[in-house]
Amino acid sequence: MARDFGATSTTEDVLSGVSLAGRRVLVTGVSAGLGVETARALAAHGAHVVGAARDLDKARRATEQVRADAARGGGALELVALDLADLASVRACADALMARALPFDLVIANAGVMATPFGHTKDGFETQFGTNHLGHFVLVNRIAGLMRSGARLVNLASAGHRFADVDLDDPNFERTPYEPFVAYGRSKTANILFAVAFDARHRARGVRATAVHPGGIMTELVRHMGAGEIEAMMAQINERATAEGKPAFQFKTIPQGAATSVWAGVVADADAVGGHYCEDCRVSAVVPDDSTSGLMDGGVRAYAVDPARAEALWAESEELVGERFG
């Protein structure tokens, strides 16, 4: 019988009694926060984790505990270079993995940025859309052949997808006034839609994809926000919660935040999570686009799991990066 997990479950709760010996996992963004904890938990339970990071020196320092836990649990960690804001780096990373021809049982697209000042990736894409979505879009599609039957893709999304749907007519804010959280929302909606489209393409061969919201966690992701901005956002969320008779919002710990990624990747039923959005270690309900529910009320906007929207984003993404994927 499946165990019941929730918002306070940790990676160790989710993986209790689970052996991942013989499994190979790719995790992006292993230089801080959720990426490090995700890699640690999986390696501690026997998985061979390939951790990707832009700054390998920083990643080596950040993953000392990962290596120690891996040694005790029979797993392993290796690091590879990956700058998601530079498609030349993305393609080089993918090519190196393909050349080794070692299969993966799980790919966790964890890395990302949030609420950055207006800027562009090396290839000229708006920073958040280019890094969070297009970088992973190219990486995952280029190594899709290494994902064997039974493998899963887990895309780190966010409740922030509620800030905005993707804008396929102006993805780089060339005509739209730039708002950091609108751009973040677009990129997180794209992460969900990518999972929907990838799942549709690969489920027939036994490869499934899902998107997850880790919850509100204080990590390096908030580095572009000032302390006053964070406090103001929390005050607004809690004011609404009080008015609705709900408890005040509480940040998750990093092990609690990484739990849903691990749960969706190796514990949950593949058919249950495939093509869906998950939070708090369960599949989320779909919320109508015109819902007045708050950011922290749970659920996924209908536009973020719309198959037609997912296909349109896939086609636009191929045009932007100049590559076709099956």
Residue, then its C-alpha position, 0 to 999 in steps of 0.5 A: m500500500a502506498r504511503d501517504f506523504g504531505a507538506t511536512s514530509t522530508t526527503e528521508d521520509v519519502l525514501s525510507g526503506v527505498s534502495l536506489a542501487g543501480r539507478r542513475v540520476l541527473v540533477t541540474g543545479v547541484s551547487a546550492g539548496l534544493g539541488v544539493e539536498t536532492a542529490r544527497a538524498l538520492a545518493a544516500h540511498g544508493a543512486h549514482v547521481v550526475g550533478a550538473a552546475r555552472d560553477l563546478d568549484k562552488a558545486r564541489r564545496a556545496t556537495e561535500q555532505v553529498r559525497a559523505d552520505a553517498a559513501r555510506g549509502g552505496g551511491a556516488l556523485e559526479l559533477v558535470a559543467l552546465d550553464l543553462a543560460d548558454l546553449a553552447s554549454v548546454r549542447a556540450c554537456a548533452d553531447a558529453l553525456m551522449a558520448r558516454a551512452l550511459p542510461f538514466d532512470l531519472v532526470i530532475a531539471n532543478a536549476g533555475v533563477m527567479a525575479t531577475p532584473f531584465g536581461h538576456t542569456k548568451d543567446g539573446f533570450e529573456t533571462q528567466f525564460g531562457t534559463n529556466h525553460l529553454g536551457h532545460f528544453v534543449l538539454v533534456n531533449r538532446i539526452a532523451g535517448l538515454m532515458r530508458s523505459g521506466a525513466r522519469l523527467v521531473n521539472l521543478a516548477s512553482a506556484g509562481h506559474r500563477f503569475a503568468d501564462v507563457d506569451l508565445d508572441d513576445p517571449n523576450f519582452e520585446r514589446t511587453p513591459y518587463e515585470p520580474f515576477v511576470a517573467y518568472g511566472r511565464s518560465k514556470t508555466a513553461n516548465i509545466l507545459f514542457a513536462v506535459a508535452f514530453d510525457a505525451r511524446h515518450r509515455a508509449r516507450g515507458v518514459r514519463a514526465t511531471a512537474v513539481h512545486p517544491g513549496g516556499i523555501m528560503t534558498e539562493l533563489v531569492r537572491h534577487m529580491g530585497a529583504g523588504e520585498i520578501e517581507a512585503m510579499m509574506a505580509q500580503i499572503n498572510e493578510r489574505a490567509t487571516a481574512e480567510g481564516k487560514p493559518a499563516f504561511q510557513f516556509k518549508t525546510i530544504p529537505q521538505g522542499a526537495a521531498t516532492s521532487v524525490w517522491a515524484g521521481v522514484v516513489a509515486d506511481a508513474d501513471a498517477v504523476g505522468g503529465h501532471y503537476c504535483e505539490d506536497c507529495r501529491v498530484s494537484a487539482v486543476v484550478p480554473d484560469d479565472s479562479t480567485s484562489g491565492l498563490m499559496d492555496g494550491g492547485v495548478r492553473a488550467y493553462a499550465v496543463d493544457p495539451a494544446r498550449a504545451e504543443a504550441l510552446w514546444a513548436e515555439s521553443e524549437e523555433l527559438v533554439g533552432e532545433r527539432f526534437g521528436 
